[in-house]
Amino acid sequence: MKWIVLEDDPTSDGYIAIRVVDEDKNLRIENKPCSIYKSSQEAMNRARQLREKFKVQSIKIFYSDATVNDF
């Protein structure tokens, strides 16, 4: 699996977004500012840093099967 943390300013959305997809899948969001990780722990660590930096309330994880988790 590939964990993509979006690095754009999330102030308008109010959350840090993480997309989880198969490692061999390429998404258009990878052309935007983002970081890519191979583990959930690394992705969540980065998302927590961004949450503090941008002062937003939550982190949302979007899975390829359309499931969404909110932290």
A tleap script that builds the chain and sets N, CA, C and O, in Angstrom:
source leaprc.protein.ff14SB
mol = sequence {
  NMET LYS TRP ILE VAL LEU GLU ASP ASP PRO
  THR SER ASP GLY TYR ILE ALA ILE ARG VAL
  VAL ASP GLU ASP LYS ASN LEU ARG ILE GLU
  ASN LYS PRO CYS SER ILE TYR LYS SER SER
  GLN GLU ALA MET ASN ARG ALA ARG GLN LEU
  ARG GLU LYS PHE LYS VAL GLN SER ILE LYS
  ILE PHE TYR SER ASP ALA THR VAL ASN ASP
  CPHE
}
set mol.1.N position { 0.832 -1.181 0.000 }
set mol.1.CA position { 0.000 0.000 0.000 }
set mol.1.C position { 0.877 1.246 0.000 }
set mol.1.O position { 2.015 1.237 0.470 }
set mol.2.N position { 0.312 2.306 -0.539 }
set mol.2.CA position { 0.986 3.594 -0.615 }
set mol.2.C position { 0.113 4.605 0.126 }
set mol.2.O position { -1.090 4.701 -0.117 }
set mol.3.N position { 0.737 5.355 1.030 }
set mol.3.CA position { 0.044 6.348 1.852 }
set mol.3.C position { 0.463 7.730 1.368 }
set mol.3.O position { 1.633 8.093 1.480 }
set mol.4.N position { -0.474 8.503 0.834 }
set mol.4.CA position { -0.183 9.816 0.263 }
set mol.4.C position { -0.758 10.896 1.187 }
set mol.4.O position { -1.969 10.980 1.389 }
set mol.5.N position { 0.130 11.711 1.737 }
set mol.5.CA position { -0.289 12.807 2.611 }
set mol.5.C position { -0.256 14.092 1.787 }
set mol.5.O position { 0.793 14.491 1.282 }
set mol.6.N position { -1.414 14.732 1.658 }
set mol.6.CA position { -1.480 15.979 0.896 }
set mol.6.C position { -0.891 17.107 1.725 }
set mol.6.O position { -1.230 17.277 2.896 }
set mol.7.N position { -0.006 17.874 1.103 }
set mol.7.CA position { 0.736 18.919 1.806 }
set mol.7.C position { 0.197 20.324 1.533 }
set mol.7.O position { 0.718 21.293 2.085 }
set mol.8.N position { -0.841 20.456 0.688 }
set mol.8.CA position { -1.449 21.763 0.433 }
set mol.8.C position { -2.051 22.326 1.709 }
set mol.8.O position { -2.389 21.579 2.627 }
set mol.9.N position { -2.182 23.641 1.765 }
set mol.9.CA position { -2.813 24.291 2.907 }
set mol.9.C position { -4.263 23.811 3.021 }
set mol.9.O position { -5.069 24.082 2.131 }
set mol.10.N position { -4.603 23.106 4.100 }
set mol.10.CA position { -5.944 22.512 4.231 }
set mol.10.C position { -6.944 23.389 4.964 }
set mol.10.O position { -8.008 22.905 5.348 }
set mol.11.N position { -6.639 24.653 5.169 }
set mol.11.CA position { -7.472 25.516 5.996 }
set mol.11.C position { -8.923 25.540 5.516 }
set mol.11.O position { -9.837 25.509 6.340 }
set mol.12.N position { -9.153 25.593 4.214 }
set mol.12.CA position { -10.534 25.644 3.708 }
set mol.12.C position { -11.286 24.328 3.951 }
set mol.12.O position { -12.503 24.337 4.133 }
set mol.13.N position { -10.564 23.193 3.955 }
set mol.13.CA position { -11.196 21.889 4.196 }
set mol.13.C position { -11.343 21.605 5.690 }
set mol.13.O position { -12.307 20.966 6.112 }
set mol.14.N position { -10.397 22.075 6.479 }
set mol.14.CA position { -10.445 21.837 7.913 }
set mol.14.C position { -9.854 20.513 8.350 }
set mol.14.O position { -10.009 20.114 9.504 }
set mol.15.N position { -9.173 19.821 7.434 }
set mol.15.CA position { -8.545 18.545 7.787 }
set mol.15.C position { -7.337 18.268 6.893 }
set mol.15.O position { -7.216 18.809 5.793 }
set mol.16.N position { -6.456 17.416 7.393 }
set mol.16.CA position { -5.331 16.909 6.613 }
set mol.16.C position { -5.814 15.632 5.937 }
set mol.16.O position { -6.370 14.753 6.594 }
set mol.17.N position { -5.605 15.528 4.636 }
set mol.17.CA position { -6.079 14.367 3.880 }
set mol.17.C position { -4.945 13.385 3.607 }
set mol.17.O position { -3.831 13.765 3.245 }
set mol.18.N position { -5.272 12.103 3.795 }
set mol.18.CA position { -4.364 11.002 3.444 }
set mol.18.C position { -5.133 10.076 2.517 }
set mol.18.O position { -6.256 9.677 2.824 }
set mol.19.N position { -4.534 9.737 1.390 }
set mol.19.CA position { -5.120 8.753 0.462 }
set mol.19.C position { -4.321 7.471 0.554 }
set mol.19.O position { -3.091 7.501 0.557 }
set mol.20.N position { -5.015 6.341 0.629 }
set mol.20.CA position { -4.374 5.035 0.693 }
set mol.20.C position { -4.760 4.265 -0.557 }
set mol.20.O position { -5.940 4.026 -0.810 }
set mol.21.N position { -3.753 3.875 -1.343 }
set mol.21.CA position { -3.999 3.157 -2.600 }
set mol.21.C position { -2.967 2.043 -2.768 }
set mol.21.O position { -1.970 1.987 -2.049 }
set mol.22.N position { -3.223 1.171 -3.722 }
set mol.22.CA position { -2.248 0.144 -4.062 }
set mol.22.C position { -0.961 0.810 -4.515 }
set mol.22.O position { -0.984 1.864 -5.150 }
set mol.23.N position { 0.142 0.195 -4.188 }
set mol.23.CA position { 1.449 0.796 -4.458 }
set mol.23.C position { 1.693 1.053 -5.944 }
set mol.23.O position { 2.375 2.013 -6.300 }
set mol.24.N position { 1.150 0.217 -6.802 }
set mol.24.CA position { 1.393 0.375 -8.242 }
set mol.24.C position { 0.451 1.378 -8.913 }
set mol.24.O position { 0.607 1.676 -10.098 }
set mol.25.N position { -0.518 1.897 -8.170 }
set mol.25.CA position { -1.480 2.852 -8.738 }
set mol.25.C position { -0.925 4.268 -8.652 }
set mol.25.O position { -0.398 4.673 -7.617 }
set mol.26.N position { -1.046 5.018 -9.744 }
set mol.26.CA position { -0.619 6.420 -9.776 }
set mol.26.C position { -1.852 7.310 -9.837 }
set mol.26.O position { -2.744 7.110 -10.662 }
set mol.27.N position { -1.882 8.291 -8.950 }
set mol.27.CA position { -3.007 9.216 -8.887 }
set mol.27.C position { -2.577 10.610 -9.312 }
set mol.27.O position { -1.408 10.973 -9.185 }
set mol.28.N position { -3.524 11.388 -9.816 }
set mol.28.CA position { -3.225 12.768 -10.205 }
set mol.28.C position { -2.804 13.620 -9.015 }
set mol.28.O position { -2.050 14.579 -9.180 }
set mol.29.N position { -3.279 13.283 -7.817 }
set mol.29.CA position { -2.908 14.089 -6.648 }
set mol.29.C position { -1.414 14.011 -6.350 }
set mol.29.O position { -0.878 14.847 -5.623 }
set mol.30.N position { -0.749 13.017 -6.907 }
set mol.30.CA position { 0.699 12.903 -6.712 }
set mol.30.C position { 1.445 14.018 -7.447 }
set mol.30.O position { 2.632 14.234 -7.202 }
set mol.31.N position { 0.757 14.727 -8.345 }
set mol.31.CA position { 1.362 15.876 -9.022 }
set mol.31.C position { 1.268 17.139 -8.176 }
set mol.31.O position { 1.921 18.138 -8.478 }
set mol.32.N position { 0.463 17.101 -7.123 }
set mol.32.CA position { 0.332 18.223 -6.198 }
set mol.32.C position { 1.355 18.044 -5.077 }
set mol.32.O position { 1.969 16.984 -4.960 }
set mol.33.N position { 1.537 19.075 -4.256 }
set mol.33.CA position { 2.446 18.901 -3.110 }
set mol.33.C position { 1.937 17.789 -2.188 }
set mol.33.O position { 0.841 17.879 -1.635 }
set mol.34.N position { 2.737 16.756 -2.033 }
set mol.34.CA position { 2.366 15.632 -1.181 }
set mol.34.C position { 3.616 14.877 -0.767 }
set mol.34.O position { 4.691 15.065 -1.338 }
set mol.35.N position { 3.463 14.023 0.229 }
set mol.35.CA position { 4.533 13.095 0.599 }
set mol.35.C position { 3.951 11.693 0.523 }
set mol.35.O position { 2.771 11.474 0.796 }
set mol.36.N position { 4.797 10.761 0.152 }
set mol.36.CA position { 4.347 9.386 -0.042 }
set mol.36.C position { 5.124 8.481 0.916 }
set mol.36.O position { 6.347 8.560 1.023 }
set mol.37.N position { 4.371 7.618 1.611 }
set mol.37.CA position { 4.970 6.720 2.600 }
set mol.37.C position { 4.509 5.296 2.352 }
set mol.37.O position { 3.489 5.056 1.705 }
set mol.38.N position { 5.281 4.359 2.880 }
set mol.38.CA position { 4.940 2.950 2.747 }
set mol.38.C position { 4.250 2.400 3.984 }
set mol.38.O position { 3.766 1.268 3.979 }
set mol.39.N position { 4.204 3.209 5.057 }
set mol.39.CA position { 3.542 2.719 6.272 }
set mol.39.C position { 2.563 3.759 6.809 }
set mol.39.O position { 2.732 4.962 6.610 }
set mol.40.N position { 1.558 3.271 7.478 }
set mol.40.CA position { 0.552 4.155 8.071 }
set mol.40.C position { 1.167 5.003 9.177 }
set mol.40.O position { 0.791 6.161 9.352 }
set mol.41.N position { 2.094 4.444 9.912 }
set mol.41.CA position { 2.706 5.177 11.017 }
set mol.41.C position { 3.466 6.406 10.512 }
set mol.41.O position { 3.337 7.492 11.076 }
set mol.42.N position { 4.252 6.234 9.453 }
set mol.42.CA position { 4.987 7.367 8.881 }
set mol.42.C position { 4.021 8.433 8.358 }
set mol.42.O position { 4.233 9.627 8.567 }
set mol.43.N position { 2.966 7.994 7.681 }
set mol.43.CA position { 1.985 8.928 7.127 }
set mol.43.C position { 1.259 9.675 8.242 }
set mol.43.O position { 1.059 10.885 8.143 }
set mol.44.N position { 0.869 8.982 9.283 }
set mol.44.CA position { 0.175 9.637 10.395 }
set mol.44.C position { 1.093 10.609 11.122 }
set mol.44.O position { 0.645 11.673 11.550 }
set mol.45.N position { 2.366 10.266 11.268 }
set mol.45.CA position { 3.314 11.193 11.903 }
set mol.45.C position { 3.388 12.496 11.111 }
set mol.45.O position { 3.344 13.580 11.692 }
set mol.46.N position { 3.499 12.393 9.793 }
set mol.46.CA position { 3.565 13.587 8.950 }
set mol.46.C position { 2.245 14.370 9.011 }
set mol.46.O position { 2.250 15.598 9.086 }
set mol.47.N position { 1.135 13.661 8.979 }
set mol.47.CA position { -0.167 14.317 9.043 }
set mol.47.C position { -0.341 15.065 10.371 }
set mol.47.O position { -0.912 16.155 10.393 }
set mol.48.N position { 0.137 14.500 11.453 }
set mol.48.CA position { 0.058 15.185 12.755 }
set mol.48.C position { 0.899 16.465 12.742 }
set mol.48.O position { 0.486 17.487 13.289 }
set mol.49.N position { 2.079 16.406 12.114 }
set mol.49.CA position { 2.918 17.605 11.998 }
set mol.49.C position { 2.176 18.694 11.217 }
set mol.49.O position { 2.161 19.857 11.620 }
set mol.50.N position { 1.566 18.305 10.103 }
set mol.50.CA position { 0.835 19.266 9.274 }
set mol.50.C position { -0.397 19.797 9.988 }
set mol.50.O position { -0.748 20.967 9.832 }
set mol.51.N position { -1.059 18.947 10.770 }
set mol.51.CA position { -2.233 19.393 11.519 }
set mol.51.C position { -1.849 20.509 12.493 }
set mol.51.O position { -2.571 21.496 12.632 }
set mol.52.N position { -0.717 20.344 13.159 }
set mol.52.CA position { -0.242 21.384 14.073 }
set mol.52.C position { 0.187 22.641 13.310 }
set mol.52.O position { -0.130 23.760 13.713 }
set mol.53.N position { 0.910 22.443 12.210 }
set mol.53.CA position { 1.397 23.578 11.423 }
set mol.53.C position { 0.253 24.442 10.906 }
set mol.53.O position { 0.295 25.668 11.010 }
set mol.54.N position { -0.771 23.796 10.347 }
set mol.54.CA position { -1.885 24.528 9.747 }
set mol.54.C position { -3.033 24.782 10.728 }
set mol.54.O position { -3.996 25.470 10.392 }
set mol.55.N position { -2.930 24.231 11.928 }
set mol.55.CA position { -3.935 24.439 12.975 }
set mol.55.C position { -5.348 24.033 12.526 }
set mol.55.O position { -6.303 24.795 12.670 }
set mol.56.N position { -5.453 22.824 11.984 }
set mol.56.CA position { -6.756 22.268 11.624 }
set mol.56.C position { -7.129 21.187 12.647 }
set mol.56.O position { -6.281 20.703 13.396 }
set mol.57.N position { -8.399 20.826 12.661 }
set mol.57.CA position { -8.920 19.947 13.700 }
set mol.57.C position { -8.664 18.464 13.492 }
set mol.57.O position { -8.459 17.741 14.467 }
set mol.58.N position { -8.669 17.990 12.256 }
set mol.58.CA position { -8.658 16.537 12.095 }
set mol.58.C position { -7.799 16.068 10.920 }
set mol.58.O position { -7.290 16.845 10.113 }
set mol.59.N position { -7.677 14.752 10.884 }
set mol.59.CA position { -6.985 14.046 9.805 }
set mol.59.C position { -8.002 13.059 9.245 }
set mol.59.O position { -8.645 12.336 10.005 }
set mol.60.N position { -8.153 13.020 7.925 }
set mol.60.CA position { -9.063 12.062 7.298 }
set mol.60.C position { -8.256 11.155 6.385 }
set mol.60.O position { -7.419 11.608 5.605 }
set mol.61.N position { -8.529 9.862 6.503 }
set mol.61.CA position { -7.881 8.864 5.657 }
set mol.61.C position { -8.910 8.337 4.668 }
set mol.61.O position { -9.957 7.819 5.058 }
set mol.62.N position { -8.599 8.475 3.390 }
set mol.62.CA position { -9.473 8.026 2.311 }
set mol.62.C position { -8.873 6.766 1.687 }
set mol.62.O position { -7.766 6.802 1.149 }
set mol.63.N position { -9.604 5.653 1.762 }
set mol.63.CA position { -9.136 4.395 1.201 }
set mol.63.C position { -9.689 4.205 -0.208 }
set mol.63.O position { -10.685 4.828 -0.577 }
set mol.64.N position { -9.052 3.356 -0.985 }
set mol.64.CA position { -9.450 3.150 -2.378 }
set mol.64.C position { -10.832 2.534 -2.513 }
set mol.64.O position { -11.443 2.634 -3.577 }
set mol.65.N position { -11.346 1.897 -1.458 }
set mol.65.CA position { -12.691 1.312 -1.518 }
set mol.65.C position { -13.773 2.296 -1.077 }
set mol.65.O position { -14.909 1.898 -0.818 }
set mol.66.N position { -13.418 3.589 -0.991 }
set mol.66.CA position { -14.319 4.687 -0.634 }
set mol.66.C position { -14.593 4.778 0.868 }
set mol.66.O position { -15.436 5.573 1.284 }
set mol.67.N position { -13.907 3.992 1.685 }
set mol.67.CA position { -14.021 4.107 3.137 }
set mol.67.C position { -13.246 5.334 3.581 }
set mol.67.O position { -12.192 5.644 3.026 }
set mol.68.N position { -13.777 6.044 4.599 }
set mol.68.CA position { -13.120 7.213 5.138 }
set mol.68.C position { -13.048 7.076 6.658 }
set mol.68.O position { -14.051 6.781 7.307 }
set mol.69.N position { -11.871 7.289 7.217 }
set mol.69.CA position { -11.690 7.321 8.666 }
set mol.69.C position { -11.320 8.740 9.067 }
set mol.69.O position { -10.513 9.393 8.405 }
set mol.70.N position { -11.911 9.204 10.147 }
set mol.70.CA position { -11.677 10.552 10.639 }
set mol.70.C position { -10.983 10.471 11.991 }
set mol.70.O position { -11.444 9.765 12.889 }
set mol.71.N position { -9.853 11.207 12.141 }
set mol.71.CA position { -9.103 11.219 13.405 }
set mol.71.C position { -9.028 12.609 13.947 }
set mol.71.O position { -8.437 12.828 15.004 }
savepdb mol mol.pdb
quit
